[in-house]
Amino acid sequence: MSSLSRELVFLILQFLDEEKFKETVHKLEQESGFYFNIKYFEEKVLAGEWDEVERYLSGFTKVDDNRYSMKIFFEIRKQKYLEALDKHDRAKAVDILVKDLKVFSTFNEELFKEITQLLTLENFRENEQLSKYGDTKSARSIMLIELKKLIEANPLFREKLVFPTLKASRLRTLINQSLNWQHQLCKNPRPNPDIKTLFTDHTCSPPNGARTSPVSVPLAAVPKAGAAYPPLVGHPPFQPPPAGPSLAGWMTNAAVSSSIQSAGVAASSMPVPPNQAVSMMKRPTITDYQSAESEQLMKRLRPSGHGIDEATYPAPIPQPSWSLDDLPKTVACTLSQGSNVTSMDFHPSRHTLLLVGSANGEITLWEIGLRERLVSKPFKIWDMQACSPQFQSAVAKDSSMSINRVTWSPDGDLMGVAFTKHLIHLHAYQQPNETRQVLEIEAHSGGVNDIAFSRPNKQLCVVTCGDDKLIKVWDMHGQKIFSFEGHDAPVYSICPHHKETIQFIFSTSLDGKIKAWLYDNMGSRVDYEAPGKWCTTMLYSADGTRLFSCGTSKDGDSHLVEWNESEGSIKRTYSGFRKKPSGVVQGVVQFDTAQNHILAAGEDNQIKFWDVDNTNMLTCIEADGGLPGFPRLRFNKEGNLLAVTTVDNGFKILANSDGLRSLRAFGNRPFEAFRSPYEASAMKVSGAPVVAGISPNIGRMDHLDRNSPAKPSPMLNGGDPASRSIDIKPRISEEKPDKAKPWELMEVLNPQQFRVATMPETPDQATKVVRLLYTNSGVGLLALGSNAIQRLWKWNRNEQNPSGKATASVVPQHWQPNSGLVMANDTGEANPEESVPCIALSKNDSYVMSACGGKVSLFNMMTFKWIPQGTLSAPISHASYSCNSQLVFAAFTDGNVAVFDADNLRLRCRIASSAYMSSTAINSNPAIYPYVVATHPQEPNQFAVGLSDGSVKVMEPLESDGKWGTPAPVENGVANGRTSASSATSNQAMDQNQR
């Protein structure tokens, strides 16, 4: 929708409000999504009209749009749930839990479990976090404060919370002006026209014989009669010409006298044709040297020559032909690099081949489809003697070397690597996994901050920039062709590009300057300031028609903009970045673009997406957590895969449905399809041995248009493998040792070789731990001590542990309810040190069942309250889950066998010893009892017990029954004092996870 059409909606909203159409006003606000009426929202929240609250919100955001939206909906639904519990309407609470809150279990399963467990409490205020919950009115007011903060922070609500300042009855005024204008154009205007309708244009008919007279029209300015007045739709807002130099026109003549050339520039081995030009940015101090070629290019890039009082009216922007499902948001795999990933780049035609550079100077080639490293090259100086004394001295003081940038050449045959000290490396690549050294160049004094390939005069060359404030161009023999001087600060990034036959380079420096260069010695054609005036990178869209830049200021604020190449101005600024505290700079935002319509940037431990034609952020994702504050990211050329760095020295691959299919294609191929039937000499690679042997045709694609489907290789279509030109050794699976290197046992002898976390000590520490169990959610650890006491440790989600999962990198907290209760088992007369302990968790981690020589104990994991199990008082000898994990079969020392629901460990069937043992066995001394339990691998209701007299029994229910008992009836959502809803909902979540 155009800007003026949007303003028309605001005029209609004002009109409806003035005319007291209250319901219609809010309906239009919600349907248009242009203005969020916070006052109306407050009224509905305080009134508890939850359906209307969510309906109104739905016009502006959905639950899964971003973390702010998710939190907004969660708080609303949680309040609704708590109010139902407070009224003791458990049936309604269960309905809210299943229909409204279940959606959040996929994002935070642990939190959903805690919410579910509130059903087990007589008063939910027994929960520590809800102990200060007051009455409904005060709770809504407190929640509203939180909701307003979330709405203000949510990028989807930006520019939608303030109604524009309008004069009263603005729409009526415009209509009156239109009528005055129509009357002014009447051939026979009457002094006091009688206007009876707005449905048709106004005209005056003169009375018979009367002469026309002018009419005084109350307008400040009246348009010229006869001018064209196009419809309102599509009318762009008027923008005055840019005050600065125009981006349309910097020209040069490459034949200008060499006297102006920099003395430090070597003679070019690639002369640039004269009169080359690029219509980009114009600096008034440079003379324009127009040629026929450059003039034609300018005509296409320069704005149309309309007068000041004229305007063009483009057609409305069409709706995008793609959806959010096209964004690569699903985590396909997580791979460990072993060192902090500093740069990534996908191969231009093999769309699952990823080049990765690391902080330790190592480059790695990953075949994402196989989750396998094809090549790994640690940093090594190829020829130290050829390096300058300055570099040799720097390396002697500090030998560490990191990578600033890795990139592929346009044809995918070369890999370029820029290092943090002086050097660049070029490697040749040959499919599937052969590389060789091509060039080592000491390119700059200090760090080499960026590297790129370009083709001026149709010859491949390398462009670099560095801390020495220079941009340099190198041929493929390592000879310097150009050295561009003009920046006053280290050059941060470069962006070579071309328009038709015109080749040029954009560069950005750390003082926020943007400059543009032709391949000559005439100096910079452009001198502009980037938003943020600090670290900025520039990229063109895949079709080369749109220019974007993204960067971070010294204050820590991020900026993403599109440039108007015709005017040298910013065309649009994308919103969605969080305002940082002043002076806090934690990193530099990275971005990428794909498929001519997607922008992505990494910030706030998230990946944020935009449609290039919409300044509002589309959505943001956390990719299952574990992302750094400013993750680096890179699309493949198809835009269906996205690589993003992680905090644990690795990276994740995100995919859309097309990307997932392409990755699954690798996994579905038989192993032999990846093998080479020929033996050859081992590939020589410095560093660790490389797993080799993928067919050279696998993953290879012909050089096609980006938008055309790639052709499958002959190998995948049954082609003759003998036609391959490269013979390599068969691929060795991970389980087999590498023959190139003798196998060695890995020995960990000191703490520097691995990670270890010691659980915090507790007052009830036992002399030894007899049973140890991770929670099913992977966020806690449960220990049963020899003193019959169970202890629980939990890992919290924080900056050190974004995923909140168990890890040896962070020490967890000992968890205990405010009541101070401990989970102490009944021991009876038995000595806990001598008894056989047993412990089992329900599938949703809500309950733990254990025994330590006495009665079986069942504890609520939130309150640690003990729930007696009634008829089963003897110690457990053994227990096992059914094959589908729905049941627990437990054997007891008094001969009983029990069947429990796995979800809540509720007893559903007791099998007495008299049902399967003879009276002689029952009365024997010592007593005979089931000693061990085994469950059938396919039949969930069949199990076997081994008895202490050596006999074995197989048990299953009657065919007429088909199962062991039935669940107890549910009363008010609670069965036997424990919720059944928690079982149902957790079953769904677990089944989903298993699928």
N, C-alpha and C positions, 0 to 999 in steps of 0.2 A: 504494500500500500504506500502511495506517495505521501510526501510530507504534508501537502495541502489537504489530502483526503483525511489524513490523521487529524489535522486541525479542525476539519469539518465535524469530526466526531466529538471533539471537545465543545464546539459550538452547540451541537445538538444536546450534549449533556447539560450544558448551562441552561438551554431553553427548557428542557424537561424538568430540571430542578426548579426553575422559576415558575413553571406551570404546575408544580406540585405532583408530577408523575413519579412518585417515589420508587415504586417497584420497578418501573420501566428504566429509571435512571440506573439502578444497580444492576439490572439485567444487561443493559448496554455496556456498563463498566466491565462486567464479567465477560461478556461475549467478545468485546473488542480487545480487552487486555491492555488498554492504553493507560488507564488510571485506576489505581488501587485506593479505594476510599477507606482509609484507616479508621475513620470515625465510625463508619457503618460496620466495619469488621469488629471493632471494640464492642459495639452494642450487641452484636450477635453472640460474641464469645461470653460476655457477662450474663447474657440471658440463657446461655447453655443451649442455643439452637444449633447443635453440632452439624446437622445435615446441611443447613444453609451456610454455615461457616465453611464446610468443605466444598460445597458447590461453588461458592464465590471464589474460593482459592483456586479451584480447578481452571478458572479462566487465565490464571497467571503462572501456575506451576503445577507439576505433578510430583508424586511422592519420590520418584527416583531421578529427578532432574539433577540435583546436587545435594551435598550434605546438609546445606541449610534448609532446603525444602523437606528433606527427609526428617530433620529434627522438628520442623514446624508441625508436620502431620503427626509425628510420633507424640509430641506433647499434647496435641488436641485429643488424640485417641486414648492416650494414657489417662487424661483427665476424665474422659467419658467412662472409661473402665473403672477408675477409682470411685467415681460417683455411684456407679452401679453396685460396687462392693460395699460402699458406705451405707447404701439403702438395703443391704443384705439381699439384693436381687441377683442371686448367683446365676440363674438361668440367663439373664441379660448379660451379665459379666462374661459368661462363657461364650455367648454369641459374639460379643465385641472382640473377645480374645481371638476367636477363630476367624471371623470375617474381617476385622479391622487391623489387629495387631500382628497377625500371623505373617504378613508381608515383610515385617522387619526381622523375622528370624533368619532370613537369608543374608542379612547384613551384619547382625549381631546376635548370634544364637544364644550366647551366654545371657545377654540381657533379657531376651524373650523367655528364657527358662526361669529367671528370677521373677518376671512378671507373672508367669504361669503359677509359680509356687505361692503367690499371694492368695490364691483360691484355697490353699490349705490352712490359712490362718483365720481364726475367728474374727480378728480385727487386723486389717492390713497395717495398722500403725505399729504392730509388733515388729515389723521390718525396720531395721536401723535407719535406713535412708528415708523412710516415710514417717518416722516417729513424731516429726514436728508438723505433720499435716493437720490443718485446722478444719474449719467448716468449709462448705462448698463455695460460699461467696468469696471468702478470703483466698481460697486456693485458686479460683478463677482469676482473681485480680493479680496474684503473684505470677500465674502462668502467662497472663496477658503481657506483663512487662517483659518476660523472656521472649514471647512471640514477636513483639515489636522490635526487639534487638535483632532477632534472627531475620526478620523481614528487611530491616534496614541494611543488614550485612549481605543479604542475598543479591547476587548480581542480576538476577532475573527481575528484580523489583526496582532496579535503578532507573531513574528518570520517570518513574510511574507513581511516585508517592506525593508529588506536588502538582496541584491543578494549575495550569497556566493562568497568569493574571489577565483578566479580560474586563473590559468595560461592561456595565450592565446591559443586558439585552443585545449582545453583540450580533447575534444572528438576525434579529429584527432590523438592526441598523444596516447590515449588509443588504438585506432584501429591499429596504427603502432606497438605498443607494442604487441598487440595480433597477428599481422602478423609475427612479429619477433619470438614470442613464437612458432607459428605454423611452421615456417621455421626451428627453432631449433629442432623440433621433426621430421622433414623430415628424411626418411631413406637415401635419396640421395640428400642432400642439395647442391644447386648450389651456386657459389660465387655471382652472380648477378641475382637473380630470377626476372622473369617478372610476376608481379601480376596484373591480368587483371580484377578481380572481387572480391567483398566482399560477394557475395551471397553464396559461398561455401568455405569450408576450403581449405587453401593453401597446396599443395604438389608439390614436385619437382621430375621430372623424369630424371634419369641420362642418359647422352648420351651413345650410344653404345660403350662399352669397356672402358668407362671413370671411373676413381676411384673417390670416394666421397671425398670431402674436407670439413673441418669445415668452418662455417660461423661466422663471428664476429657479434654478436647481441648486439645492443646498449641498454642494460638493466642493471640496477644496480644490480638486482638479478633475476635469472631465476628459476622458480619452478622446482621441481624434475620431471624428465620425468616419465610418467606413473601415476602421481597423478590425482586424480579425481577432475574435475573442474565443479562444479554444475552451473546451470544457474543463471543469475544475480537476477532473481525474488526471493524474500524471503530471500536474504542474509542479516543477521543482522550485524550491525556495531560491529567491534571487541571491546570488553571491557576487559581491563586487570583485573587480579584477584584483589579483594578488598585489600587495604593496611592494613585495620584493621582486627580484628578477624572475622572468618567466622560465619555466622548465622547458619551454618549447623553442629551442633554437640554437643551442650552443654549437657553433660550427668551427671548423678550422680548415686550413689549407696546409696539407702535409708538405707542400713544396716551399714553405717559408724558409728563408735563409737559415742555414745551420748555425749562424752566429748566435741564435737564441737558444741553441741546444745546451743542455747541461754538460759541463766539461767532463763529468764522471760517466757519461753514457757511452757505451761501446758502440761501434758502428753496427748498424742493423744488418743482419743476414736475411731479414725478411722485410723488404721495403713495403711500406703501406701505400696503396694507390693514392694519388693526389685527390684533393677535394672530397675526401670521405667526410661524412657528417652523421651526427646522431641528434635527433630531436628529443632532447631531454631537458636539461636545465640551462638557463642562460644567465651569464654574469655580464653586467653592462660594461665592464672594462675590457671585454674581449671583442674584437671586431668580427663581424659575421662575414664569412667567405662563402657565399652561396654558389652552389653548382646545380646543374640540372638534376642530378641524382638526389642531392640532399634536399632540394626544393620540393621534389615530388614526395619525399618521405615526410617533410615538414607539413605538407598539405594534409596528409592523413593523420598527423599527430596534433596539429595546431587546432585550437577551437575555431568554430565557424565564425565568420566576421559579421556578427550582428551588432546593431547599434545599441546604445545604452538603454533606449526605451523599448527594445525588442527582446523577446525571449523565445526559446524553443521549448516544445512540449513533448518530451519523449513519451513513448507508450509505457504503461505501467510495467514494472519489472515482473516477469513471469515467475510463478511459484517454482521452487526448485523441484526437479524431477527425481530427487533422491530423498531418503528418510534417515532418521537417526540410526536405523538398523544397519545402514551402510558404514557407520563409523566402526573402526576396529576397537571394540571395547572388551571383548572376552579374553581372559588370560588363557592363552594356548599352552604356554610352557614358561618355566623359569630356569635360567641357565646361570651357572657360576663361572665367572671369568677368573677369579682368584686375586684380582687387583681392581682398584677403583676404575670403572669405565669412564674414559674422558671423551671419546668420540666414536661415532658409528656411521656406517654408510652401506646401504644395500646395493648389490650389483645392478647395473642398469638393465640387464636382460634376464639374468637368473634371479628371479624375484624372491627366492628363499635363501640366497647366499648373502651373509652379512659379514662385513669387515669391521673389526672392533679394535680400537686403540686403548691402551691402559696407562695408568699412572706410573707403572714400573717400566714403561718403554716398550712393552711387548705388543705386537700386532697378532691378531688371531682371525682366521677365517672359519666361520661357523656355517654348517649346513643346517638350517633351522628345521627342515623337514625330517632330518635324522637325529636332531638334538646332538650333533656331533661336531667336534673340532676337526677341520680338515688340515689346517696348517697353523702352527704356532711358532712365532719368531721372536725370541727375546732381543732386546736392544743390544746392538754391537756396533762399534765404530769400525767401518770397513777399511779405512786407510788413515791412520792417525798421523802419519808423516806428511800427508797432504793438507792437514788442517793448520790453521793459523796458530801462532804462539799464544794469542789471547784465548782461543778456545782450549788449547791444551792446558793452559794454566787454570782455566775455569773447571775443567774436568778433573784436574789433579786435586783441586780444593773440594769439589763435590762431584762425585761420579754418578749420582742419581740422575736419571733422565726420564721425563714424562712426555707423553704425546699430547699435543694441542689439537691436532686435526688429522683425520684419515679421510681419503676420498678416492673414488674410482674415476678413471678417464671415461669420456663419453662412450667409447666402444667396449669398455669393461676389460681391456687388455692390460691396463697398468693400474697400480695402486700407489697413491702418493701419501707420504707421511711427513708431518711437520712436528718437530720436537721443540722442547722448551729451551734448548740451548743450541743456537746457531744452525743446526743441520736440517736438511730434508733428505728423505730416502725415496727412491722410486723402485718398485718391484714389478717385474713382468708376471702376469698370471696366465696359466694355461689350464683349461679344464682337464680333469675335475679338481685336482689339488696340487698342481705343480707351480712353484714360484721360483724366480731367480732374481738376483740383484742386477739392477740396471744403472742407477746413478746415485752417488752420494755427493751432495752439494752443501758447502758451508755458505748458506744463503744470506744470513743476516748476523749482525753483531747483537747478541742477546737472544731472546726467544723468537722463534718463528711462529707467529700467531695464527696464520691461516695459509692454506694452500689450495689451489684450484687449477683445473685444466682449461685451456681455451684454444681457439683455432683462428688466429688472425692470418689473413692471406692463405687460408686453407691448410696451414701447417700447424701441427699439434705443438703446443708449448705449455710451460708451467708458470703460473703466477703465484708469487709469495708476498707476504708482508710481515713486518716484524717490529721489535722494540726499538730499532734504530730509525723509526719514522719513515721508512722507505717502502715502496712497492717495486718489486723486481719481476722481470719476465725472462725466462730461460728457455733455450731451445733444447732439443732432446739429446744434444751432445754435452750439455752442461754449460754452455756458453751464455753469458748474460747478454740479452738483446736490448732491454730498456731498464732504466732505473728512474722511477718517478719520485721527485722530491716536491714537497709542498705542505705536508702535514707538520704540525707543531707539537705533536704528541705521538706516542707509539700507535702504530696502525693496528686496529683490533680485528678487522675482517675485510674481505674482498668479495666482490660479486661480478665476475666477468659475464658479459652478455653480448647479444648482437641484435640489430634490427636490420633485417634483410642482409645487405652486404657490409653494414657498418658494425665494426667491432669496438667495444669499449669496456671499461672496468669501473665499477663503483667501489669506493673504499670508505671505511669509517675509522675514526681514531678515538682515543680515550678522552679527548676534550670535546667529544660530541659532534665533530665536524664530519660532513659527508662531502666527498669530492668525486669527480668523474674524470676519466682520462681516456683519450684516444691513444692508439699505438703509434705515437710520435713523440716529439720532444718539445711540445708547445706548452706543457704544464697543465694544470687542472683547469677544466672547463666549468666547474661547479664548486661553490662554497656555501653549503647549507648546514643548518644545525639540526641534528636528530632529536626527536623527543626524548627528554631525559638527560641529554647532553653527556652521555658516558658510554657504556658498552652497548654497541648496537650491531646487529647483523642484518643483512638485506638478502631477500630471495625473490625470484620471479616465479610466477605460477608455471605449471607444467607446460602450458602452451606459449609461454613467454610474453604474454600480453599485459600482465598486471604485476606491479612491483609492491612488495611489502617490506616493512622493517620492524624489528622487535628488539627491545633492549631494556636495560635497567639503569636508573639514575643513581647518583651517589647517595641519595637519600633512601634508596631501596625500593623505589616505586617502579613498576613495570609498565611498558608501553608497547602496544601493537597497533600499527597503522598501515593503511594503504595510501600510496602516493599517486597524485595526479601528474602523470608524466608530461601532460600538455602544458601545465601551468606552474610546475615546481612547487605545488602546495600539497598539503595533506588532504586526501579525498575523504577518508573516514577514519575514525579512531575507535577501536574495538574496546568495549567495556567488559568487566568481569574480573579484573585484577584487584586484589585486596590492598587497601591502603596500609603501608607499613609505618611503624613508629618512626618518628623523625630520627635520622642518623643511623638506623639499624640496617646494615647491608649484609645479608647472609649468603648471597650468591647472585648469579646473573641468569635471567630467564632465557631459556632456549626455545626455539620454535621451528616448525616445519609446515609445509603445505603439500597437498595431494589432490590429484584429480580435478584441478582447476576450481574446486569449490569448497575445500576443507582447509581450515587453519587449526593448528594444535600448538599449545604452549604448555610448559611444565612450571607449575608454581604451587606453593602451599601443599606440598606432598601429593599433588594431584596432576591430572592431565586435563586441560581445558580445551574445548572445541568450539569453533565458530564456523558459520557459513560465511564465505567471503563477502556476500552481499548484505549481511546483517550484522550490525555492530554489537548486538546483544549476544552474550555467550549462549551457545546451544545447550551444552551440558558439561559436567565435569565428573571425572571418575577417579577413584583411588586405586584401581587395579588390584584389589584385594590387599591393599596396604603394602608397607615396606618400601615406599618411594622416598627419595631424599626431598629436601625442601624445594630444590630447583632441579627436577629430573631432566636429564638429557633425553631427547627423543628423535626418532627418524622413521619416516614412512618408507615402504618400498615403492617402486615406481607405479605399481598397480593400485596403491592406496588401500590394499586389503590387509596388510600387516603393518604393525607399528612396534618398533623396538623402543623400550624405555628403561633407563638405568634404575638400579635398586641400591639400598643403603648397605647391602651386604656383599659388595664387590661382584655384582652380577647384573643381569638385565632380564626383563620379561618381554615376551612376545605377545602382543595383543592382536586379535584377528576379528574380522567380521565373518559372516557365513561363507563368503567366497574364500577368504583366507583359511578358514578351518577346513574347508574341503580340499584345498591345495595341500595343506599339511597332512591331512588324513590320507591323501593319495600316496604319500611316501610310506606311511605305516601299513597300508594295505598291500603293498607289493611284497611278494615272497623274497626271502633273504637272498636266494640265488640270483634274483634280478639285479642285485647290486654288486655281484661278484664279477671279476674278470677271469676268464678261463686261462689266461696266460700268466706266466711268471716273468718278472723283470727285475732288474736291479732295484734295490731299495732307494727311495727318493732321499736325497741329501738335504736335510733341513737342520739348521742350527737349533740347539736346545733340545727339549724333550722329544722322544720318538713320536711319530705321527701315525695315527690309525689311517691306513690308506686302502684303496681298492674300490672306490665307487666308480661305476661306469662313467667314462667321460661324457656320455650323452645324457646322463641323468641330470635333470634340471636345466639342460641347455635349451635355449629358445632362439629361434631365428630373429633377426633384427626387424621387428615389426613396429607399426604404429602403436603408441601407448594404449590407444583405445580399442585396438583389435585383439581378438583372442590369440594367445600364444599357441604355436604349433607344438604338439607333443613330439618328443624325440623319436627317431626310428627305433631305438631300443625298446621303448615302451609299447610300440606297435608291432613288435615281433620282428624288427629288422635284423639283418645279419650282424652279429656282434663282431665278426671278423673285419668289418669295414672300419672299425675304430682305428685311429692313428696312433693311440697311446696305449701301451701295455703296462700295467702296474700290478702289484701284488694283490692277492685277494684281501678283502677287508677282514680285519681281525675283530671278533666280538670282544666286548668289554670283559667277559669272563675269562678270556684266554690271555696268557702272558704274551708280551711282545717279544718275538724271537730276536729282534734287533738288540735287545738288552737283557742280560741275565736277570731272572726274577730275584727280588730281594724282599725279605720280610720287613714290613714297616714297623719300626720300634719307636714308641713314644717314651722318651726318657726324661723330659723336663717340661714344665708348664708352658713354655713358649711354643710347644709343638701342637697344642690343642686348647680347647676351651673347657672350663669346668666351673660350676657354680655350686656352692655349699649352702644347703638350706639353713635358714636361721634357727638357732637353738630355741627350745621352748621349755617352760617350767615343768611340763610333764614328760620330759625326755625319758625314753626307755633305755634299758641296757642294750637292747638290740632291736632291729627292725625285722619283723618276721614275714610281713607281706607288704608289697609296694605296688601301687596302681596309678596310672595316669587317668585323669578324667577323660570321658569320651570326646569332649570338646577340645582337648589338647591345651587347656589353659590352666590346669591344676594338677597337683600331685598329692596322692593320699597314701599315708603310711600307717600301718597297723603295728604297734609295738608289742614287745613281749609282756608289757604291763597291761595289755588288753585295751589300751587307749589309742584312738585314731587321731592323727593330726593331718591338717589340710593346708597346703600352700597354693597360692594363686599368683599368676603373673598378670599385672595390670597393663592396660594399653597406655603408653606414654611416648615421649619423643625418643627415648632409648629403645623402646620396643613397640613400634607402631602397630604391629599385627596383634599384640596382646597374647601371643601364643607362648608356650613354654620354650625357653631358650637358655643355653648355658652362658649367654652373654650378659644376662641380667639376673640378679638375685630376686626371687619372688618374695612375697610377704606371707607371714603366717596368718591364716585367716581364722577368725573366731567371732561368733555373734556377741553383741553387747551384753547379753545375759551372762556371759562368762561360762556357759555350759561347755562341757567337753564330751566327746563321743566315747564313753567308757562302756565296754562290753560287760555283760554278766559273766562271771567266771564260775559260779556255783562253788562246789567244794574242790574243783580241780585246780591244779597249779598251772597258772598261765604259761610258765616257762616250759612245761612239759606237754601241754595240750597241742593239738593240731589246729592252727588258726585257719580261718577261711574268710574271704571278703569278696563282695561283688557289688558293682554299681548298676543302677538302672540306666537305661539307654539315654535318657535325657539328663543324667547327672543329678536328679532331684533327690534320690534316696540311695543309701548305702546299706547293704545287708552284710552282717559279719557275725562271727562266733569265735570265742576264745576258750572253749572248754565248758561253757555254761549254755544258757538259753541263746537262741538266735536273736540278734538285735537288729532292728530296722531304724535308721536315723534319717531325719529330714536334713538334707545338706545345707539348708539355709539357716535353720534355727538350732540344729544339733539336738532337737528333741527326740527322745526315744519313743518308738511306737512298738509296744509289745506284740508278739506274734501268736499269743494265745496257746493253741493246742500243741505247738511244736516247741518243746522245752529242752530237748536233748541237744547235745553238740552236733554240728554238721561234720560229716566225715569227708564229703566231696560234693562238688556241684559243677554243672556245665551248662552252657547255653545250647538251645536248639539250633539247627542249621540255619534257620531264618532269623535268629536272634530275637524271636518274639517271646520265648519261654526260657525259664531257668529250671533245670531239674536238680534237686538237692537230696542227698542221702544223709540220714541221721543215725547216730549210734544206738538209738533205741529200736531200730528196724524200720522206722517210718521213711517213706519217700514222698517228697513234696514237689508240686509243680507251681511255679510262681509266674506271674506276668513279668516280662523283662522290663517293661516301661516303668512300673511303680512297685515291683517286687511284692505285689499283692498275692496272697495265697489263693489259688483257684482250685486246687485238688490235693487231697492227702491220701496216699496209698498206705494202708496199715500193713504191718508185717504179716498179719494173719491172712492177708489176701494173696501172698505169694510164697510164704514159707509154711512148712508143716509144723504141727504143734511140738514135735520133737525138737526141731531146730529152734523154735522160739524159746523153749524151756531149757535149752542146753546151757552148760556152764564150761567155759565162758560163753557169753551170749554171742549169737551169730548176727551180724548186721551188714548192710551194704557198705562196702569199703571204697568203691570207686564207681563213677558214672561215665558212660560214653554215649554220645548222641549220634543218630544216623546222619550221614552226610547229605541225604536228599529228602528224607521224610521227617518233617519237623516235630511230629508227635510220637516218634519211635525212639526209644533209648534202651540201653542195657546197663545192668548193674553187676558188678563183681562182688561176691560176698566173702566174708572173712573165713568161711570154711572151704574156699576154693571153687564154689559153684558160680555159675553165670546165668542170669535171667534176662530175657528180652521182653520189654513191655510196650504195649500200645493200646489205645482206647478201642472200644468196640466199633465195628463198621457203622452201626446205627448211630453212634455218637459222633464219631469222626474226630473228636478233640477232647482234651482233658478239661472238662468242666466249662463253665461259661462265666463271663465277667459279672460281678455283682451289680444289682440294679443301682442306677445313679439317682441320688436324691439331691436336688438343688445344685447339680453340677459336681457333687462330691460323693465318692464311693468309699465307705469305710474310713471316713475322715480324711481321705486324700482325693485329690482331683482326678477325675477321669479325662477331663479336657486336656490336661497336660500330656497324657498318654497319646491321645488322638493327634494332637497337634505335633508332638515331637515325632510320632510315627511318620507323619507326612513329611516333615523336614528330613528325617533320617532316610526315608525311602527316596526322597529327591536327591539327597547327597549320594546315596548308593548308586542311583541311576547315573 
